[in-house]
Amino acid sequence: MLALRSVLPRVAAFRLAAAAGRGPALGAASRVAVASVRGMANTADDGQFKTWKPLAPTLRHRRMASRKDLHKGGPVRELTVAKRRTGGRNNTGRITCRHRGGGAKRRIRLVDFRRHVPGPQEVVRLEYDPGRSAHIALIRHMETGALSYILAAAGLKPGAVVQSYMDRVLPQKPQAEGVDPGAAAPAPEGSAAEEPPAEGSAEAEQTRGEAAGAQDYSSEGLVLKAGDRARPSLDVGNCMPLKLVPVGSTVHNIGLHPLGRAQLARSAGAWAQVLYTAPTGLAQIKLMSGEIRRVPVDACATLGRVGNPNHKHEKLGGAGARRRRGWRPTVRGTAMNTNDHPHGGGRGKSKGNKHPRSPWGKLAKGGKTRPKISHMVVRGRPRRSDK
């Protein structure tokens, strides 16, 4: 009887919807418009987070970072490759990474982490990337028209112009013996020698400025191109070697090797601070964790911090959202048998007076698992005193 009472309202609702759909005043286009309005009414987007009406228990606490400013279509096909899933298995079919499998299909966006192409590039649009927590920006070279993806820095908008100054760091060309690299080239035969400009004239001042700006700053086989007189623009999204970044600046997308790809501070909201830099040698940066480490001054760095800082406040709401992202359920160790997990076995809820650890016996909370610390680390991240 109770089941029948719960079904009757649904049947009546379906009949009313069918009757409304068959009516002459409500056509197909009107029904689509009504459905879209109803769908919009079920969500709210204040520019920071998107929330849902609690039409289901999984939607009550669901909260996602706002994507109203992102591109609604798909990515540029030429800048993506197919992602082949393994389900956490290796080449022999054994599970080497637990809790993986299923999920929606994805394509890997080819993000440019080197930024070696010089020249101004215009931001076409911001896009969502399912393979990372940060958003990406599609940029078009204003001279060649080439398209590429970069990480979207916080505050970067469509229409902004970004540049890369990594072309200023080039491999040093060997000089011939007995040739002065600073000597002027001989004038061709038959041409009249130019007279030097008069002292104090505008031409003399311009020549002096060009000579001052054309000096080379060598750094372990890498030099700045002669003639790069203009100082790099310090706008958000511009990429340059750490030797050109002012001390105290906030950067992200930092490389670990000269002219190498960026590897540090790439997730949503990540940033680092430049503490020391020089024309040669190593720079020092402070990461979000508090760790201070050395980085070559010829490594790349992008000004600003990574966008989408509200990612850390997201709540998926239900298990289905995790499954659509390719994550399978996680079984507690205390619910397993004694031969499956160190916490398994026993009667009732017990883990055998053992510290929390992984299925293979490694300590899970506070245990030291790093065999050695890199010599590039000046000061490690702060830890609790009992560790």
N, C-alpha and C positions, 0 to 999 in steps of 0.2 A: 504494500500500500504506500509506504514511504517512497519507494523507488518510482511508483507511478506518479505521485505528486511532484517529484522533482523533474520528471520528463515532460509533463503536460505544459508547463510554461515555455519550454524550448520548442515544442511542436507548434504552439500558438504563435510564437515569434517567427518561426520559419514560414508559417502560412501567411502572416502579415507581410513579410518581406517578399514572398512570391507574388502576393496580390499587388503589392506596390510595383513590382517589376513588370507585371503584365498590363498595368494601367497605361492608357495612351498619353497621359500628361508627363510621365517619367520615362524617358527613353534611355538608350544605352549610355549616351554621353552624360546625361544627368546622373545616372547611377554611378558612373565613374567619378564624377565631381563630388557626389555625396560621400562616396567611400573615401576619397582623398581628404575631404574635410574631417570626416570622422577619425581617420588615421592621424591627422595633424592634431586633433584635439586630445588624442591619447598620449601625446608627448609634449614636453616643454623644453625649450632650449634658450637659456639666458645668455649665451655667448661663452660661458665657461663650461657648463655641464649640460648634458641632455638627460632628462629623467622621464620616467614612464608612469602612467596611472597604474595603480595596483590591480589590474584586471586579472592577474595571476600572482601566486605567491613569489614567483621568481622575479617579477617586475617591481615588487614593492621597494626594494633597496637597490635596484639596478641604477647605476650612474656611470655615464661614459663622458669622456672629454668631448667638447663641442667640435663638430666638423662642418659647421655651416659655411665657413670660408674656404673649404676645400673644393677641388674639382669634382663634379658629380659623375663624370664619365670614367672610362678606363684609361690605362696608361698608354704611352707611345709603344706600339708593338715592337719596333726596332730596338728599343732600349730595354727589352725584357727577354728572359730565357725561361724555358719550362723548368719547373721544380719537380723532380722525380722523387717520390716518397719511398722510404724503406721500411716504415713501421717500426723503427728502432732495431732492425735486424742487420747483421753484417753479411758478408758474402757467403757464409756457410748457413745462413738462416737462423742463427742463434740471436736471442735478444741481448743486445749490448747496452741499450738505453731504454730503461723501463718507462712505462706510462706514456708511450707515444703510439699514434696510429689514428687513422681516419681523418676527419676534418674536411673543410672545403678546399677546392683546388686553388692553387696559387701560382703566380708567376714571379720570378725573382727580378726585381728592378736593379739594373746595372747603374749603381751610384758611382760617380767620379770622386774617388778619395785622394787623387793625386793633384788635380787642378794645375796641370802643366801648361794648358792652353792660355796664352795671354790675350789681352784685349777686353773691351767692355762686353758684358753679357747681360741681357735683360731677362728678368724673371717673368715667365709667361703665366704660370699658375702654380698653386700649391696642391699637392696630391697626398692621398693616404697610401701608406706602404704597409701591407700585411706582414712583411718580414721583419719589421723593426718597430720600436715604440715611438720613434721620432717621425715627423712628417718630412716629405721630400719636396724639392722645388724643381720645376722644369725651367731651364734657362736656355735662351737662344743667343748665339753669338751675333752681335750686331754688324759684323763685317762679313762673316762667312755663312751665317744662317744655320750653323750646326747646332743640334739639340743635345742636351745632356741633363743628367739628374745630379743634384747636390743635396746635402742635408739642409733643411730649412731652418735657418737661425730664428731665434725669437725676435719678433718685430719685422720680419721680412715680408713684404707685400708684393702682389703682382704689379709689374711696372717698374720696380726698383732695378737699379743697375749695379751689378757686382763685377769685380775684377779679380784676377789672379796675378800676383807678382812673383810667382815661382820661376818664371823664365829669366829673372835677373840672376839666378844662381845657376851657373853653367860650368861644365868641366873645363878646367884651365887648359888652354892650348899651349904646347911647348914652344918656347921661343928659340929661334936660331941663334947659334953661338956668335957672339960679337955684334949682335943687333940690339940696339937700345929700344925697349918697348915703348918708351915715351918720346922717342925722336919722331919728328914729322916726316912724312913720306916725301921723297924728292919730287920736284915739280916736273911735269913732262916737258920734253924738248919743244921749243918753239913757243912756249907760253910765257907771258910776262910774270915776273914775281910780284906778288901782292905786297904793297907797303903796309907796315903795321899801323893801326889806327892811332890817332893822336891821343896823348895822355889826357884823361879827364873827360873824353867824349863819351857819348852813349854807346858807341860801338866798342870802345875799350872796356866799359863796364860789363857789357854783354859777353865779351870774350873772356873776361876774368871769371864771370859766373859759370860759363860753360866749362872752363878748365877746372874750376873747383868741384863742379858736379860730376865730372867725368873720371874722377879718381877711383881706383879699384880698392876694394876691401877684400883681401884674400882670406880664405878660411879652409885650411886643410885640403888644398887642391881645388877648391871651388871659389869662384870670384863673382863679383857683381859685374854685369855687363857695363862696359865703358859707355858713357853717354846717357845713362839713366839718371838724369838730373832731378826730375820731379820726385818729390817724396811720395811714398805710397799713401793712398787715401785710406783713412781709418774708419771707413763706413762698415756697418754690420754686414757680414757675409763675404767680405774681401779676404782672400787667402794670400799669405806671404810667409817667407821664412821667419823663424823666431828672432833672427838678428835684426829684423826691421820692426818688430813689435815693441812699443814702448813698455817700460817696466810698470807693473801694476794693472795692465790691461787684462780683461776677461776674454779668454779664447776657448775654442773647442775644436774638435776634429784635428787632433795633434798627432804628428808622426813620431816615430821612434828612430828613424834612420834618415840620413840626408837624401833628399829627393825621393823618399819612399812614401808609401800610402799612409793615410791617417789611421791611427789605431786607438787613440785615447779620447775619452769624452765624446762619445758618439750617441749615447742613448738620450731619451727625452729629458730635457731640463738639465743636462750635464754641462759643466763648465770647469775651467781651471784658470788659475791666476799666474801671470808671469812675475816671478820674484827677481830674476837676474838674467841678463843677456849681455852679449858682447859680440864684436865682429868675428871673433874666432872662438873655437873651443866648445864648451857646453853651457847651455842655459839651465835655469832651475825654475820649475813650475810646481805649484801647489794644487793638488787634486781635491775634489769634493770630499773625499774620505779623510783629508788631513795629511795624506802622504806627500812628501816633498821628494822629487826625483830629478835627476839630470836628463837633459834631452839635447841632442846636437843642435847648434844654432841654425843649421841649414835645413832642419826638419820643418815641415809645413805646419801651419796653424791658421785657423779661421777666426776672425774677430766676432765677439758676441758669444751667446750661449745657445744651446740647442733648443728648438721650439717645443711646443706641446708640453709645458711643465705640469699640466694637470693630469698627466697620465698616471702619476703615482696615487692619485685619489680615486681612480676608477674602481667600480665594483661591478663584477659581471652578473651577480644576482643568482644564477642557477648553474647547475652542472652542465646543462645543454650548451651554454655559451663556451664552456671549456672544451666540450667535445667538438664543437664546430671549429675550434682553433687547433685541433689535432692532439689534444691531451686526453688520455684514458684515466680511469679511476685509480686512486692510490689506496692500497690496503694497508691498514695499520699493522705494525709488527706484532703487537700484543694479540692480534686476532689470528695470527698464523700458528703453525705447529712449531715445535722446538727445532726441527731439522730445517725449517725454512727461514728462520730469523732468530737472532740472539734474544729477542724479547718474547719469542713464542713459547707455547706450552704452559703448563701449570694449570691450576684450578682457579677460575675467575680472572679478574683483572690484576695481573702481576707481570713484572718483567724480570724477575729473578734477582732483584737488588743490583741491577747493572745500570751504569750510566747510559744515557741515550746514545745509540750507535747505529751505524748503517747495517744492512744485511751481511756485509763482509767484515764487520767488526771494527770499523773505523769510528772514532768518537764523532758524534754529530753536533755537539754543542760545546764550543770552546776548545776542542782539541787541536793541537798543532798538526797540520797536514802538509805544510810547505817544507820541502827538503832544504832549500837554501833561499836566501833573499838576494835579489840582484844587486850587483855592486853599484848600479846607477841610483839606487834608493838612498837618499840622504837621511831621511827620517821616516820611519814607518807610520802607518796610520794609528791613531790613538786606540788603545784597547783597554778593556776592563783590567783592574789591578789584579784580579784573581786568576787571570789567564797567564 
